[in-house]
Structures are given as structure tokens and as C-alpha cells.
Amino acid sequence: MPETPPPVELREEMRGPVMWLTIEREERRNAISGAVLAGLGDALRRANDDSAVRAVVITGAGTRAFCAGADLQSGSSFKFDYAAPYQGFANLFRQARQSTVPLIARVNGACMAGGMGLMAMCDMAVAGSHAVFGLPEVKVGLFPAQVLSVLGGLLPRRVLAEMCITGEPINAAQALDLGLVNRVSDDVDESVDWLLGRMLDKSPAAIRRGLYTMKKIETMAFEESMAFTESQIGLFALTEDAAEGQLAFREKRKPRWSGR
């Protein structure tokens, strides 16, 4: 009798030039498993190796949860090989920081604990009006250590400290006011479509090199940042897309991007 294949925990599909990654663990509120973590890392690597991929959307199945963080039911979520200096979840954040393909979080419900890390590692995020955001780790004797590295630049320090220390969540309207998400709507897909519609007609070369530049200067001092961006603007101008974009502007027509 043939063995039943394991369930797919991360569904991947291409919708035109956009890679959609959906955590398929609705019964576990889309909690992160080893398979989900490995699948996300592999998908981001392939997306960045393929110039035809223009964006990646990360979301969860159903409407209750985007991602509830680590799967506490497994009892082994925080057991690592401590001899290994780099851990899986942290490595995913490193990959996201190096990604030159825009990452969009589609927050379709509760975004908690490690789910906050998945959302924060993305370049943009949209949320349904029913979404909630929280860092409840202190309620189970833990602290949201790794996600601090990606949340620290998004939330004011006192807000982040309150969320970490009290474990109390905020709603979607508060998240929008704090700049944690770009848009909130009753129809979260409408917000995704709005962003993609204003991204996919722009220069692929400019976006990829632009994301590279933005992420490189985040930890630089001012003078170092200025020196780096001085060198980058000259490289932008050398691309085929830059020449085409300026020619199309002069000829009053839509550009035909090559992505180079």
C-alpha cells in the first residue's frame, strides 16, 4: 500500500510575474514549522535568482491568521543545535534583508510572535481591518528576541517595549497609525492589487538595484551612506531601463522595460 504523501505546508504559485507563498497550516493558525521555514528560504532564493519574478507575496491560509509564530504544540520549536552559530529563522531574516525582489506581507488575520517577524522582514505589508498584531511570548516565559532585529526600525521604541513586555496586541488601525503596515482595508486583496498595480509597470532594474541600495545604507553612518549612494546613482543611469525610461519620457509614450 503506497504511503500517503505529507501535507503541503507552504503552497507556492506564480500569478503572472508574482510569486505567492501561502502557509497552509490553518488548523495551527498557520504556525511556522520546519517545512514552512525551509520552504520560505528556498522560495526566496529562487525568486532572487529569477529575473522574471517581480514580487513575492507572503500570506497565510484562511481568514483567521496570517501566522501565529512558532508551533508550540510541537514542543520542540526552540530546540536548536547550539553548536551552529546561525539558526534557521534568523537566516530567513538575513535572506529577506538581501532580497532585491520586493516582499509583500498579506496579513489576513492574527499576526503574532514569529509571524510579526515574517511580516516585518517584508518591504511592504497590507492588512485586513480585522487583523491583530502582537508579541505574546512573555505569556509563555519567552521573549521575542529574534524579531527585534526586524521590528526595531519599524516601531517606536516605547511602543515596541510595551508590546514585548506586556504581550498585549494592537489592532490594524493602530498598526497603520504606527507605520507598521502600508494599507488597511476590509478587502486585503484589494490592497495587494493596489500595490502590485503600481509596482509592476515600473522599471524592474531600478527596483532591484534600488532595494539593494536602500538595504545597504540602513546601518551606515551619514557620510558613508552619501559616498555609497553617490556611486550608485551613476550605476542606475547606466542601465538599459534608465535609457529607455528617459527616451519614453521625451517621446511621450509608455516605456518598454528590458529589466537590464
N, C-alpha and C positions, 0 to 999 in steps of 0.2 A: 504494500500500500504506500503510495507516494506521500512524502512528508508535506505538510501544509506550510507554504512559504510564510516567513514572518511578515507581520503587517507593515505597510509603508508608513513610516513615522514622519517623513518630510516629503511632501509632494512637490515636484518641480514641473513647471510647464512654461513654454515660451508663448507669449501673446504678442505676435509681431516681434519687435526688437527688445521686448521687455521680458526678463526672467522673473517669474513669480515663484516664490518659495513659501509653502504653506505647512505649518506644523500640524500634523494630523493626529493629535492626541487629545481630542475633545473631551474624552471621559476623564482625563487627568488635567483638565483645564490647560491643555497644550504645554504642559511642563516639559522642561528640557531633559532629554535622555542622552545617552552616549551616541545613539544613532542620529539623533537630531543634530547634535553638536558636530559630529563628523560630516554629516550631510551638508550643513551650512558652510563649513570650511571648504569642502570640496567644490561646492557650487560657486562660492565667491572666487575661488582660484580660477575655475573655468570661465566665469564671466569676465574676469580681468584679462584672460588670455585671448578672448574672442572679441574682435573689434566690432562685430555685428550686434553685440549686446549693448544697448544704450542705457539701461537702468535695471535695477533689481528691486522688486517689491517683496518685503518680508511680512508675513501675517500669520494668523492662527485660524484653525478651522472653527466654524460655527460663529455665534454672536456673543458668547459668554466671556471668552477670554482671548486675549492676544497671546499672552504667555504668563504662566504663574510662577516662573522661575524653576529652580531645581525640583526634581521629583522626590519629595520627602518620603513617599511611600516605599521607595526602593531601599531605604536605609543605608545606601552607600554613596549618596550624592557628593559628600565631602570627603571621601576616602581617595587619596591620591597616592601616586608613587612619589614620596617626598624626596627621593634622590634625584628626580627630574626637576631641573630648575625652571622649566617652562610648562605650564599647565594648559589643558585644552580650552577652557573658557577664556582665559587671558590671551591665548594665541588667536582666538577668533576676533577679539578686540584689536589685536595687532594687525590682523588681516584687513579688518574694516578700516583702520587708520591708513593703511597703504592702498586701499582701493581707489582707483581713478574712474570707476563706474559708479554713478550716483546710486546710493542706497536709500530706499524709502520705506519707513515703517508704517504699515497699515494697522493701526491699533483699533481692533474691532471689539474690544471688551476690556476685562481686567488686565492691567499691565503691572505685574508685581515682581519684586525681588530681582532675580536674574533677567526676567522679562524687561525690567527697566533698563538693564544693560543692553539687551538686544535693540530696544528702541533707541537708546541714546547713542549707540555706535553708528546709527544710520545718519546720513547727511540731512535728511528731512523726515518729518513724521506728521501724519494726519490721524485724527481720532474721531470715532463716533461720539455723539453727545452723551452716550451712556457709559463711556469708558471711565475707569478709575485708575489711579496711579499710586503705587505705594512701595515702601521698603519695610516690610514687616518682620525682617529677620530677628530683631531683638525679642520678638514674641516666642521664638523657639531657641533662644540662647545663642544666637549668632549675630553677625553684623555684616552689612552689605559692603564688604571690603573691596572686591574687585570692581564693582560697578562705579565706585567713587572715581575711578580713573576716567570714565567716560561721562559721568554726570557732573563732575566738578566744574566744567566750563559752561554748563547749560543752566544750572540753578544758582540763585544767590546762596551764599554760604549759610546764612542763618536758616533759610528755608530747607536746605539740604540737611543741616544738622537736626532740625526739628523732625523731619521725616525719618531720619536714621534712628534718632534716639527715642522717639515716641512710637514709631511704627504706624502712625496714623496716615491714611491715604488722602489724596486730593482728587477733586473731580476734573472732568475735561475742561470746563470753563476756567478753572484755576490754572490748569496746565497751560492753557492758551495764554492767559494773562502773564504767566511767568516766562513765556517763551520756550516752554518745553516741547510744544508741538507747533506746527505751522498753521494748521487749519483744523476746525472742529465743525462737524456737520451731522445732521440726523442720518444722512446718506454718506457713509465713509467712502464708498466707491466714487461718488461724485467728486470728492476732494482729491482722490488719487488721479482720476481722469483729468481734473483741472491742472494738476502739477505736470503730469505727463504730456498733456496737450501743449504746454508752454515750454517744454524741455526738448521734445523730440524733433521740433523744427529748427533747433539751433545747431550750431557747429559742434559735431562730435569731438573734433580735435581740440577746440577751445575748452570744452567742458572737461575732457580728460586731463589736459595739461593744467587747466585752471584748478581742478580739485587737488592735483599734485602740489601746486603752488600753495593753495590755502592751507593744506595739512602740514606742509613743510615749515611754514613760518609760525605755526601756533606756539611753539616753545622757544622761538628765537627772541633775543633782545632787539630793540628797535633798530639800531644801526645794522646789525646782522641781517635783519628782515629786509631793510631797504636795499642792502647790497645784493641780496638774493633776488628780490623782485626786479631790480634794475636789470639783472642778467636774463630773467625770464621773459620780460616784455619783448626783448629782441627776438627770442625764440618763437613766441607767439606769432610775431609778424612774418616769420619765415615759412609758416605752414601754407599748404595749398588752400586750406579753408579760409585763412586770412586774406589771401589774394582774391579768392572767389567772392568772399563776403563784401569786400570793398568795391570790386568790379560790379557786383549785382546792385549795390547801393547807387553807384554812378549811373548804371543803366536802368534803374528803377524797376527791377524785377526781383523775383524770389531767388535766393542763392541755391545752387546745386552743390551740396556738400560732398566731398570725397572722404572726409574723415581723416585726412592726412595733412 
